[in-house]
Amino acid sequence: MINVFVSPHENVGYVWNSNAWLKIRQDFRIVGDFIGSLPKYPRQNTFKGLPLCLLPEEVTLLKEKCLAKLVHCPSLSVRPSAKLKDEFEKQEIIFQDSQRKLYTENKKKEIEQYFDLIVDGKRKKNKNFNSELMDRNTFILNELNKQSVSTCNTFSHISTEDPWIEESEFVETQWTYPHTEEEKLKYEVFKDLWEKNYYITSCTNFGGDFLCYPGDPFKFHALFIIVCKNKDAELTMKNIVTYGRIGTTTKKTVLFASKMFKKDNKPFILYQSLQWEENKEPSNAKFIVKFSQKILPFINESAIRKYSIKNENTIKSAVVKEINQPLVIETTKKSTKLKPGQIRIGVHYCGVNVSDYFLSTGQSEVKLNLPFVPGFEVSGEILEIGPKLENPHNSDSEEEDELTVGDRVLALNKEYLHGFSTECISDQQVLYKYFKIQKKDVFAIPSSINYKNAAALADSYGTAMLGIARRATIKQGETVLITAAAGGLGLAAVDIAANIFKAKVIGVCGTEDKATLVRDKGAWTAFSFKNDKMLKDEVAKISEGKGANLVFEAIGGDVFKSAIECVAPEGKVIIAGFTSRDMPQLSMGDILQLPSFSLIGVSLLNYRNKMQSVYRRTILDVIESCDQGLISPIISEAFSLENVNEALDCLSQKKTTGKIVLEIVKM
């Protein structure tokens, strides 16, 4: 019986032995996923080695069928002794010497094979060279001595199993998976497919639970994407469109798997496939969900079911009917036709920003015709793509993957707004100057970033990235002073400066509670603003009297006046906003008394309008940084669409830290 190593704190198992891996794959159809590094191919993700990581369903099946023993080894958590370290080093030396010996043998054969050519080459380079003065063996030995193998050029031996652990040290462990109803359903589906002789792997990359293969995945492509659903679970229109598009794009059949009961109360797994049904009327498009013996021959004929589902023709929105009055929730018919270059997004979350509050209360410099729907920072999925822009002069476009229906996206919809709604329309392409078609406001997001975080990412982090990375070019170890550090933009600036550029960040907040949050985000220090002297003293202390290399300011008023007095000679001041609505009044004399510094304004909207490529590159960099785990937005509260007025009140009273979002669609 093979050993599967199980961590007491994880629902995963590991196989370290190569013979055990081969046995469970060939004999038991358990695939798993290699996660180890190969000595010859380090630092890459294409070729992986042992250990083999098993899904919790695979571990449970092996245990239930008595095909494996679940163990852990307590001695592995104990630090190795000095004797064990010496033994390891001796083994390493033996392994390195064997590599040198093998290299010498192969090199000797090579020199003997090309002996005459090597000698001729040396004669051409050195006219005084005379091979007759030394015999053949001496010549070969001299050549080998010139090409000795140093330790740094040898491979390190990586053991897949600990060579010093005895079988007697293994301790059988408990296994509690599956525990929840969802886990139980997934295991029962996995077991049902396995018993029907399918190979099954994880399907997280395609948004499902399992990938189902007719044979070994080394030889066959997957046929089905399995999605486990409780028999009483509802499927929304967006769910069906998403899975339908995934199946079409990947050329696989999406199967919904549910646990059902026969008349004798005996359970069985019911599979439903999702397919398109043609309909010439676009306003009454239909989808079909059905079972088919052609797809899965082992499915009972009596299990066939068919559904016809119509598209939703209405949208729900929070509408500004009157300035400085509560927004009204309305249900209206959606527009039926998209213009060239436009895209329709099913909104899952929308960020609530200061500009939304100013628009709805009439404090914004931009005046919109009533009624209108605020909200520009949205995340969701693509429902529809309009006609492609035709460009007779130049068909070149930026090198980015084309977006398709069902893609997960975020959008900065400052031109059309309408984010406080179940759907919005945005520009995917625009005919830019010099007749070049460029992508504009819609950005694909990876599965690692959820919709909630995506709706709080692009605007604040994009602005902060432009100011800190592009305009200020901050360097590691430099001092950065950030005002309003506990707000959405301020926390984004702290996150980028501290966690990407490793700067010494000083955060200025309204209260001590907020200062704690800023310090937790990575700031060197943070405090509530009380007076000019305290601010100057704190910056002088952190910077050793040199001042702040960068001041990132987004409040205005008295805070701005105090902040610029902390700037270092030849430092930079980034003005990213003035949330106080108090424009600072500075005389030329006041400015000339300060050290020589640069005053730089940063507006993401301006870059969008004037420098399209920089705008898109910045947002893409933000998405990539979040995907890599370098940055992450802080969301203080999420309100439902019906509670939009409460969200705006919360924003205006500055009760929260970080970002506020609206949850438009409950997932």
Summary of the structure (lengths in Angstrom):
residues: 667
radius of gyration: 32.3
end to end distance: 42.9
largest distance: 104.5
contacts: 2049
relative contact order: 0.07
helix: 35%
strand: 26%
